[in-house]
Amino acid sequence: MNYFFKTVLLFGICSCNNSKVSPTKTLDFSLDYLALGISFPPVADQEQRDFAAPLLSELNVGFIRIAEDWSFREPTQGSFNWLPLDDRINWAFNNKLEVLLTIQSNGPNWACTASQNDNSCVYANTTEFKNYVELLLQRYGGKIDKIQFGNEWQSDFWYIGTAQQFTEASNVLYQAVQTYSPTTKMVLGGFTNASLRFLAGCNGKIGSFYDDEGILYDETYLAANCDGAEIQAVLTRINYVFDNALYDEVDIHLYDDVENWDEYYLNFKTMTTKPIIVSEFGGPNMNYEIYSDIFQADRLYEYIKKIDSLQIREAYYFKLVEGTDNPAHSKSGLIQSTDLAKKESFDMFKNFTNQ
């Protein structure tokens, strides 16, 4: 998306460690390709939606990412509770917000085998999952812009099953989309920043990087481990899904080390011919970057300009309000969790969207 060119002069940009923007640098908020959305704004109930709606409007975003959980929808086999999802989908539709719906890769206990963890399960068969997603797509046809099954499935932490089992379930959703909501795009979701780092490192595109915990992986480590069983198993998993999954777009996550995003993205781009979106981006990392609200705003400027320079057309910031199970990104929000005050990063984001 093209925006009108605008520059402003900002003062007081953080001069602490890791700051890249000088206190007197003129910032350019024009975007040549990128449109910005929000990943997981608080919309679970009416109170949260009343809180989020004016903020999303102020930020001038036109799309959001939200999650759906089969175990909440059909806790007892054959007995559905659609009302909470009705409320969210219809609220978004009435507020002219396009939705990327992430269907979690877990399920109700009755549908899961013993192979399960806190984030996912393997279905005893996909017949009941097929019934669930077909009913969902019939119910919300025309109201869901994008949909995906699962999240960060490259490791068994997020999807406990095999690549074959993930692909089977994902393809069930794809086929249901084609039948009941063909205007909805199927998104293969989503590649962790960690997987992007290791893919680039093992392909020789980058010599070293930090993980979320602040652990350094250098050339010595990569040389000793890239051909090892653990990394090769993940690569085999990724290649199987790429070769066999059906999808319209693919989804990556970008956090923290924006200086390396070119290498991560360009290496990843050689693996698929499909359009790439970013369903999560944010930072800074609380494990190895020195945090301040101003530093976060400084980094947000770099994140957005970098994604635009990669000619990516759609990216969702993680997230509107602080708070996450991952301590590394506990401060990656545009609004404080304590008093719900807008942070400097809120205004920085708004500079890009209100052109």
Summary of the structure (lengths in Angstrom):
residues: 355
radius of gyration: 20.3
end to end distance: 11.4
largest distance: 62.1
contacts: 1153
relative contact order: 0.14
helix: 39%
strand: 19%
